[in-house]
Amino acid sequence: MPRKEASHWVNPLGQDARRAAARRRATDPKYADLEKKHEVALAIADLVILHRTRTRLTQEDLASRMRTSVSAISRLESGFHIPSLETLRKLAAALGGRVKIDIVDIATSKKRQQLKTRTVART
């Protein structure tokens, strides 16, 4: 039987995993706290997976390019390990990019959150 082609783009991070995490976050305060504690590591993990899959590299390929182990790549992608700046530089070079660090304007973020809260309260 021929295999059906996907009619839409599928996020390599997995929509089902995100939905499951959202459900668990909503029902389990300990899970929400743990996720908050690891939000930087989780964001880095998402970026590593996204860029690795976009460049069609396996964990083994990326590890070879970075001259590290597959388990080190797996740790990065787990979302519970914050890499050093040097590791981020090696990662970016292995993926053909560069590291960009940004500081978000906290006052602006707070204002956005207040606007969201007001909008939700009105509906």
Phi, psi and chi 1 to 4 in degrees:
 res  aa     phi    psi   chi1   chi2   chi3   chi4
   1 MET       -  130.6  179.3 -179.2  -72.3      -
   2 PRO   -67.7  146.8    9.7  -12.0      -      -
   3 ARG   -82.2  135.0 -169.3  173.3  145.7 -162.7
   4 LYS   -77.2  139.3  -71.5 -175.1  178.3  179.7
   5 GLU   -83.4  145.4  -68.1  -63.4  -41.3      -
   6 ALA   -67.3  134.8      -      -      -      -
   7 SER   -85.5   -6.9   60.7      -      -      -
   8 HIS  -144.3  162.5   64.0  -77.0      -      -
   9 TRP   -71.3  136.8 -178.1   77.4      -      -
  10 VAL  -109.9  126.5  176.5      -      -      -
  11 ASN   -64.7  128.9 -175.7  -29.3      -      -
  12 PRO   -65.1  -16.7   20.3  -28.1      -      -
  13 LEU   -80.4  -15.7  -56.4  177.2      -      -
  14 GLY    88.9  112.1      -      -      -      -
  15 GLN   -67.1  -38.5  -68.4  -57.3  -41.0      -
  16 ASP   -60.6  -40.6  -70.5  -20.8      -      -
  17 ALA   -64.7  -39.7      -      -      -      -
  18 ARG   -66.9  -41.0  -73.4 -171.1  177.5 -178.3
  19 ARG   -64.2  -42.7  -77.9 -170.1 -151.9  122.0
  20 ALA   -63.0  -41.4      -      -      -      -
  21 ALA   -64.5  -41.1      -      -      -      -
  22 ALA   -63.0  -42.4      -      -      -      -
  23 ARG   -62.9  -44.5  -79.9 -167.6  -54.8  -89.4
  24 ARG   -67.2  -39.6 -170.9  165.0  176.4 -162.9
  25 ARG   -59.6  -39.9 -167.7  179.8  -46.0  113.5
  26 ALA   -70.5  -28.6      -      -      -      -
  27 THR  -105.5  -13.6   59.8      -      -      -
  28 ASP  -128.5   99.8 -174.4  -10.4      -      -
  29 PRO   -59.7  -32.5  -14.8   22.1      -      -
  30 LYS   -66.1  -39.5  -73.1 -177.9 -177.6  179.1
  31 TYR   -64.4  -43.4 -178.5   81.5      -      -
  32 ALA   -61.4  -42.2      -      -      -      -
  33 ASP   -64.4  -42.6  -70.8  -16.5      -      -
  34 LEU   -63.5  -42.1 -175.4   64.1      -      -
  35 GLU   -63.4  -41.0 -160.6  174.6   48.7      -
  36 LYS   -63.2  -42.0 -177.5   77.5  171.8  162.2
  37 LYS   -61.5  -35.5  177.9 -178.7  174.2 -174.9
  38 HIS  -105.1   20.0  -65.9  -74.7      -      -
  39 GLU   -60.5  -36.0   73.4 -178.9  -36.6      -
  40 VAL   -67.7  -46.8  170.8      -      -      -
  41 ALA   -62.8  -39.0      -      -      -      -
  42 LEU   -66.7  -38.4  -71.0  165.8      -      -
  43 ALA   -65.7  -40.9      -      -      -      -
  44 ILE   -64.9  -43.1  -68.7  169.6      -      -
  45 ALA   -58.7  -44.9      -      -      -      -
  46 ASP   -58.5  -43.4  -75.8   -8.2      -      -
  47 LEU   -66.3  -41.3  -73.0  171.2      -      -
  48 VAL   -60.9  -49.1  172.5      -      -      -
  49 ILE   -62.0  -45.8  -65.6  166.1      -      -
  50 LEU   -59.8  -51.4  179.9   67.1      -      -
  51 HIS   -71.7  -34.0  -69.3  -63.7      -      -
  52 ARG   -65.0  -44.0  179.3  178.3   61.0   76.0
  53 THR   -72.6  -34.2   56.5      -      -      -
  54 ARG   -63.8  -33.6  -81.2 -172.7  178.1  168.5
  55 THR   -88.7    5.8   54.4      -      -      -
  56 ARG    56.0   41.6  -64.1 -172.0  172.2  148.2
  57 LEU  -103.1  143.9  -65.6  173.5      -      -
  58 THR   -84.8  169.3   63.4      -      -      -
  59 GLN   -60.1  -37.0  -74.1 -174.4  -20.3      -
  60 GLU   -63.9  -43.5  -67.7   81.8    4.2      -
  61 ASP   -61.0  -46.5  -63.3  -26.5      -      -
  62 LEU   -65.0  -41.8 -175.8   56.2      -      -
  63 ALA   -60.3  -42.5      -      -      -      -
  64 SER   -62.3  -44.9  176.6      -      -      -
  65 ARG   -63.9  -33.2  -73.9 -175.4  178.8 -165.7
  66 MET   -88.6   -7.0  -71.4  178.8   63.2      -
  67 ARG    57.4   51.4  -63.4 -177.9 -176.3 -166.8
  68 THR  -138.7 -173.7 -169.8      -      -      -
  69 SER   -94.4  159.4   64.6      -      -      -
  70 VAL   -63.3  -35.6  174.2      -      -      -
  71 SER   -64.4  -31.8   64.1      -      -      -
  72 ALA   -66.7  -39.1      -      -      -      -
  73 ILE   -66.8  -42.5  -57.6  -57.0      -      -
  74 SER   -60.1  -41.5 -178.9      -      -      -
  75 ARG   -61.4  -43.4 -100.5 -167.7  -41.3  -82.8
  76 LEU   -59.7  -42.2  -78.2  174.7      -      -
  77 GLU   -79.2   -8.5  -67.7 -175.3   -1.3      -
  78 SER   -74.0  -27.3   74.7      -      -      -
  79 GLY    86.6    8.7      -      -      -      -
  80 PHE  -121.7   20.4  -66.3  101.0      -      -
  81 HIS  -138.7  124.5  173.7   76.0      -      -
  82 ILE   -97.1  116.6  -61.8  176.2      -      -
  83 PRO   -75.1  159.4   27.3  -33.0      -      -
  84 SER   -72.9  165.4   68.1      -      -      -
  85 LEU   -62.6  -36.7 -172.6   53.6      -      -
  86 GLU   -63.9  -40.8 -176.1   57.4   30.3      -
  87 THR   -63.8  -40.6  -61.3      -      -      -
  88 LEU   -62.3  -38.6  -70.2  174.3      -      -
  89 ARG   -63.9  -44.6  -74.6 -175.6 -179.6  136.6
  90 LYS   -62.7  -41.4  -74.1 -179.3 -176.4  179.0
  91 LEU   -60.8  -49.3  174.1   65.5      -      -
  92 ALA   -60.3  -44.0      -      -      -      -
  93 ALA   -62.9  -40.7      -      -      -      -
  94 ALA   -64.9  -28.5      -      -      -      -
  95 LEU   -94.8   -1.2  -66.6  169.0      -      -
  96 GLY    80.9   26.7      -      -      -      -
  97 GLY  -131.0 -160.0      -      -      -      -
  98 ARG  -139.9  162.3   62.8 -175.8  175.0   83.2
  99 VAL   -86.1  135.4  174.5      -      -      -
 100 LYS  -128.7  123.5  177.6 -176.6  173.9 -173.1
 101 ILE  -111.7  136.7  -62.3  174.0      -      -
 102 ASP  -132.8  145.8 -167.9    9.3      -      -
 103 ILE  -113.3  122.4  -63.0  175.0      -      -
 104 VAL   -81.4  138.6  177.7      -      -      -
 105 ASP   -65.1  108.5 -177.8   -8.9      -      -
 106 ILE   -66.0  -39.9  -63.8 -176.4      -      -
 107 ALA   -60.1  -42.1      -      -      -      -
 108 THR   -64.8  -41.6  -57.2      -      -      -
 109 SER   -63.0  -40.4  -65.3      -      -      -
 110 LYS   -64.8  -40.9  -75.2 -177.0 -179.5  178.0
 111 LYS   -63.2  -41.8  -73.7  179.2 -173.4  176.2
 112 ARG   -61.0  -43.2  -78.1 -171.7 -159.5  133.7
 113 GLN   -63.6  -40.5 -175.5   59.0   40.6      -
 114 GLN   -63.4  -40.5  -72.0  170.5  -11.1      -
 115 LEU   -64.4  -41.2  -73.7  173.4      -      -
 116 LYS   -61.6  -43.8  -75.5 -178.9 -173.8  175.8
 117 THR   -63.3  -43.6  -56.8      -      -      -
 118 ARG   -63.3  -42.1  -71.8 -178.6 -164.9  151.2
 119 THR   -63.1  -43.2  -56.2      -      -      -
 120 VAL   -65.5  -39.3  170.7      -      -      -
 121 ALA   -65.9  -31.2      -      -      -      -
 122 ARG   -75.1  -27.4  -71.6 -179.1 -171.2  160.3
 123 THR   -85.1      -   57.9      -      -      -
